Amino acid sequence: MFLAGLWFATTRRPFRDYHVIAHVWHFDWPFMRHLIAIGIQISFIFLMEYRLFSTAAFLAA
């Protein structure tokens, strides 16, 4: 599925103008820092949700 999506994104008309795999070896540190900052908040929310549901299941048993 990944290869089919990559083929589609690199060969079809509106998507090939974006040059999906043009900078494969270039690592964008400021963008990665932004993604990590967002990801930490989302993972904390999922952790709290998991704790809430597991505590409710523990108390129900």
Phi, psi and omega in degrees: 000319178298316180294322178295318178294322178293318176299315180298319183287338182261345185244337184277152193303300187288338185270333183290343176289343180278346179053069188299316184253028182289324184241057183292320185270356178271120181258122184267096184295317178298321178292320178295323176297321178294317178296321179293320179297321177288319182295326179295318179294318180293319179293326176295320178296317178296322178297316179294322178295318179297318178297321180297311182290324178290326176293319177295321177292321178295318180288331179286334180277000000 
